[in-house]
Amino acid sequence: MSDVRGVGGVQPTDTASTKIRRVQLPAQTEPITDKVEIAAHAARASEVARVADLAKASPDIRTDVVERAKQRLESGEYLSDAVTRSVAEKIAESL
């Protein structure tokens, strides 16, 4: 087999003259630790997303509240002057 050297301008390395040098790293005196800081607005955005997910998972109609309202209507509790006045005030405030 023939020995091809210098083909295309590439010279083979001379493995006999290659020196391997070992480098010793300095001893680690302090342990390496990681630290994460979350910006206040990012924490708030995360909380808003969590609450939004909870709201999406809850039913649109709260049957327990509807049932209590039905019972109050049937019992006549909502026909008092205090309730009528309160409802009228809330309607006026919303206008």
C-alpha positions as CSV (number, residue, x, y, z in Angstrom):
1,M,0.0,0.0,0.0
2,S,1.3,3.4,-0.8
3,D,1.7,6.3,1.6
4,V,-0.1,9.4,0.5
5,R,1.0,12.7,2.1
6,G,0.1,16.2,1.4
7,V,-2.9,15.5,-0.8
8,G,-5.0,18.6,-1.4
9,G,-2.8,20.7,1.0
10,V,-3.7,18.7,4.1
11,Q,-0.8,17.4,6.0
12,P,-1.3,14.4,8.3
13,T,-0.4,14.9,11.9
14,D,2.7,13.3,13.3
15,T,1.5,11.2,16.2
16,A,5.0,10.7,17.5
17,S,5.5,14.3,18.3
18,T,2.0,14.9,19.7
19,K,2.2,15.6,23.4
20,I,-0.7,15.2,25.8
21,R,-0.7,17.6,28.6
22,R,-2.9,17.0,31.7
23,V,-4.2,20.0,33.4
24,Q,-5.2,19.8,37.0
25,L,-8.2,21.9,38.0
26,P,-8.0,23.9,41.2
27,A,-9.8,22.3,44.2
28,Q,-13.4,23.5,44.6
29,T,-13.6,25.3,48.0
30,E,-17.2,26.3,47.9
31,P,-20.1,24.1,46.8
32,I,-21.7,25.1,43.5
33,T,-25.3,26.2,44.1
34,D,-28.1,27.3,41.8
35,K,-30.4,30.2,42.6
36,V,-33.7,31.2,41.0
37,E,-35.4,34.5,41.4
38,I,-38.9,35.1,40.1
39,A,-39.8,38.7,39.3
40,A,-42.9,39.9,41.1
41,H,-44.9,40.4,37.9
42,A,-44.0,36.9,36.8
43,A,-45.2,35.5,40.1
44,R,-48.4,37.5,39.9
45,A,-49.0,36.3,36.3
46,S,-48.5,32.7,37.4
47,E,-51.0,33.2,40.2
48,V,-53.5,34.7,37.8
49,A,-53.1,31.8,35.4
50,R,-53.6,29.3,38.3
51,V,-56.8,31.0,39.4
52,A,-58.1,31.2,35.8
53,D,-57.5,27.5,35.4
54,L,-59.5,26.9,38.7
55,A,-62.3,29.1,37.3
56,K,-62.4,27.2,34.0
57,A,-62.6,23.9,35.9
58,S,-65.5,25.0,38.1
59,P,-69.1,24.5,36.8
60,D,-70.8,27.5,35.3
61,I,-73.9,27.0,37.4
62,R,-73.5,26.6,41.1
63,T,-76.4,24.3,41.9
64,D,-76.0,24.8,45.7
65,V,-76.5,28.6,45.3
66,V,-79.5,28.1,43.0
67,E,-81.1,25.7,45.4
68,R,-80.8,28.2,48.3
69,A,-82.3,31.0,46.2
70,K,-85.2,28.7,45.2
71,Q,-85.8,27.9,48.9
72,R,-85.7,31.6,49.8
73,L,-88.1,32.5,47.0
74,E,-90.6,29.8,48.1
75,S,-90.4,30.7,51.7
76,G,-91.1,34.4,51.0
77,E,-87.8,35.6,52.5
78,Y,-87.1,37.8,49.4
79,L,-90.4,39.6,49.8
80,S,-89.4,41.7,52.8
81,D,-89.0,45.5,52.7
82,A,-85.3,45.2,53.6
83,V,-84.5,42.9,50.6
84,T,-86.6,45.0,48.2
85,R,-84.7,48.2,49.4
86,S,-81.3,46.5,49.1
87,V,-82.1,45.3,45.5
88,A,-83.3,48.7,44.5
89,E,-80.2,50.4,45.9
90,K,-77.9,47.9,44.0
91,I,-79.8,48.5,40.8
92,A,-79.5,52.3,41.3
93,E,-75.7,52.0,42.0
94,S,-75.2,50.1,38.8
95,L,-76.7,52.8,36.6
